[in-house]
Amino acid sequence: VQLQASGGGLVQAGGSLRLSCAASGRTFSRGPRTMVWFRQAPGKEREFVTAIRDGNAYYVDAVKGRFTISRDNVKNTVYLQMNSLKPEDTAVYYCAGSSTVILSALRDAGSYHNWGQGTLVTVSS
Protein backbone atom coordinates (compact mmCIF):
# COMPACT_ATOMS: atom_id res chain seq x y z
CA VAL A 1 0.00 0.00 0.00
CA GLN A 2 1.30 3.43 -0.96
CA LEU A 3 0.23 6.31 1.25
CA GLN A 4 -0.03 9.98 0.30
CA ALA A 5 -0.85 12.67 2.84
CA SER A 6 -2.37 16.01 1.90
CA GLY A 7 -4.38 18.87 3.32
CA GLY A 8 -1.78 20.77 5.26
CA GLY A 9 -1.45 24.52 5.16
CA LEU A 10 -1.25 27.74 7.11
CA VAL A 11 -4.06 28.47 9.56
CA GLN A 12 -4.57 30.87 12.43
CA ALA A 13 -4.81 29.62 15.99
CA GLY A 14 -8.32 28.40 16.67
CA GLY A 15 -8.84 27.37 13.08
CA SER A 16 -9.37 23.97 11.51
CA LEU A 17 -7.81 21.75 8.89
CA ARG A 18 -8.59 18.30 7.57
CA LEU A 19 -5.74 16.09 6.53
CA SER A 20 -6.19 13.16 4.19
CA CYS A 21 -4.11 10.05 3.76
CA ALA A 22 -4.96 8.30 0.51
CA ALA A 23 -3.95 4.70 0.04
CA SER A 24 -3.33 2.98 -3.25
CA GLY A 25 -1.99 -0.33 -4.41
CA ARG A 26 -4.34 -2.70 -2.69
CA THR A 27 -7.90 -2.79 -1.41
CA PHE A 28 -7.84 -0.61 1.67
CA SER A 29 -10.48 -2.51 3.54
CA ARG A 30 -8.16 -5.51 3.64
CA GLY A 31 -5.44 -3.56 5.39
CA PRO A 32 -3.47 -2.11 6.97
CA ARG A 33 -5.35 -2.93 10.12
CA THR A 34 -3.89 0.06 11.96
CA MET A 35 -3.58 3.53 10.49
CA VAL A 36 -1.86 6.31 12.34
CA TRP A 37 -0.88 9.94 12.20
CA PHE A 38 2.40 11.13 13.63
CA ARG A 39 3.86 14.61 13.56
CA GLN A 40 7.33 16.05 13.67
CA ALA A 41 8.08 19.61 14.67
CA PRO A 42 11.40 21.24 13.73
CA GLY A 43 14.18 19.92 15.93
CA LYS A 44 11.97 17.36 17.61
CA GLU A 45 11.38 13.66 17.27
CA ARG A 46 8.42 12.25 15.42
CA GLU A 47 5.58 11.86 17.89
CA PHE A 48 2.36 9.88 17.90
CA VAL A 49 -0.84 11.84 17.37
CA THR A 50 -3.64 9.37 16.74
CA ALA A 51 -4.48 5.90 15.49
CA ILE A 52 -7.50 4.01 14.28
CA ARG A 53 -7.67 0.24 14.61
CA ASP A 54 -10.68 -2.08 14.42
CA GLY A 55 -12.95 0.95 14.66
CA ASN A 56 -11.30 2.23 17.82
CA ALA A 57 -9.49 5.56 17.98
CA TYR A 58 -6.53 6.47 20.14
CA TYR A 59 -5.19 9.96 20.77
CA VAL A 60 -2.27 11.60 22.46
CA ASP A 61 -3.52 13.68 25.38
CA ALA A 62 -2.48 16.95 23.72
CA VAL A 63 -5.07 16.56 20.94
CA LYS A 64 -7.93 14.83 22.70
CA GLY A 65 -11.18 16.67 22.15
CA ARG A 66 -9.72 18.66 19.25
CA PHE A 67 -8.64 16.07 16.67
CA THR A 68 -10.69 13.25 15.17
CA ILE A 69 -9.39 10.38 13.08
CA SER A 70 -11.65 8.51 10.71
CA ARG A 71 -11.35 5.94 7.97
CA ASP A 72 -13.29 5.53 4.73
CA ASN A 73 -12.66 2.11 3.23
CA VAL A 74 -14.67 2.97 0.10
CA LYS A 75 -12.45 5.96 -0.66
CA ASN A 76 -9.30 4.24 0.62
CA THR A 77 -8.59 7.24 2.78
CA VAL A 78 -7.90 8.08 6.40
CA TYR A 79 -8.76 11.55 7.62
CA LEU A 80 -7.56 13.71 10.46
CA GLN A 81 -9.95 16.50 11.36
CA MET A 82 -8.10 19.08 13.40
CA ASN A 83 -10.08 21.75 15.24
CA SER A 84 -9.09 24.46 17.70
CA LEU A 85 -5.57 24.39 16.34
CA LYS A 86 -2.76 25.79 18.47
CA PRO A 87 0.70 27.05 17.47
CA GLU A 88 2.19 23.99 19.18
CA ASP A 89 0.38 21.82 16.61
CA THR A 90 2.75 23.17 13.95
CA ALA A 91 4.59 20.22 12.43
CA VAL A 92 4.89 17.98 9.42
CA TYR A 93 2.15 15.39 9.73
CA TYR A 94 2.78 11.86 8.50
CA CYS A 95 0.41 8.98 8.04
CA ALA A 96 1.46 5.37 8.31
CA GLY A 97 -0.07 1.94 8.40
CA SER A 98 0.63 -1.50 9.70
CA SER A 99 -1.13 -4.81 9.67
CA THR A 100 1.15 -6.34 12.29
CA VAL A 101 1.69 -3.75 15.01
CA ILE A 102 0.56 -4.89 18.43
CA LEU A 103 -1.61 -2.68 20.59
CA SER A 104 1.11 -1.96 23.12
CA ALA A 105 3.38 -0.64 20.35
CA LEU A 106 0.73 1.49 18.64
CA ARG A 107 2.38 4.77 19.62
CA ASP A 108 5.91 3.80 18.66
CA ALA A 109 7.10 5.26 15.35
CA GLY A 110 9.48 2.32 14.97
CA SER A 111 6.48 0.01 14.62
CA TYR A 112 5.67 1.43 11.19
CA HIS A 113 7.56 1.02 7.95
CA ASN A 114 4.98 2.24 5.47
CA TRP A 115 4.90 6.03 5.65
CA GLY A 116 3.33 8.72 3.52
CA GLN A 117 5.47 11.70 2.48
CA GLY A 118 4.15 14.18 5.09
CA THR A 119 2.16 17.38 4.89
CA LEU A 120 3.11 20.61 6.64
CA VAL A 121 0.70 22.22 9.09
CA THR A 122 1.57 25.71 10.30
CA VAL A 123 -0.53 27.38 12.97
CA SER A 124 0.08 31.07 13.50
CA SER A 125 -0.63 32.81 16.78
DAFEN-V161228 format. One record per backbone hydrogen bond with DSSP energy under -1.0 kcal/mol. NH is the residue of the N-H (numbers start at 1). CO is the residue of the C=O. E is the energy in kcal/mol with one decimal. If there is no record, write none. Layout:
nh,co,e
NH,CO,E
NH,CO,E
This chain:
nh,co,e
2,24,-3.2
4,22,-2.0
6,20,-2.3
11,122,-2.7
13,124,-2.5
14,85,-3.2
15,12,-2.3
17,82,-2.1
19,80,-2.7
20,6,-2.7
21,78,-2.3
22,4,-2.7
23,76,-3.1
24,2,-2.1
30,27,-1.5
31,28,-2.2
34,98,-2.7
35,52,-2.2
36,96,-2.8
37,50,-2.8
38,94,-2.8
39,47,-2.4
40,92,-2.2
44,41,-2.2
47,39,-3.4
49,37,-2.4
50,37,-1.8
51,58,-2.1
52,35,-2.6
53,56,-2.6
56,53,-2.5
58,51,-2.4
60,49,-2.4
63,60,-1.9
66,63,-2.4
67,63,-2.3
68,81,-2.3
70,79,-1.9
72,77,-3.2
77,72,-2.0
78,21,-2.2
79,70,-2.6
80,19,-2.3
81,68,-2.9
82,17,-3.3
83,66,-2.1
85,15,-2.4
89,86,-2.4
90,87,-1.8
91,121,-1.9
92,40,-2.3
93,119,-3.1
94,38,-2.7
96,36,-1.9
97,114,-1.5
98,34,-2.4
105,102,-1.5
106,103,-1.5
108,105,-1.7
111,108,-2.1
112,109,-1.7
116,95,-2.8
119,93,-2.1
121,91,-2.9
122,9,-2.9
124,11,-2.4
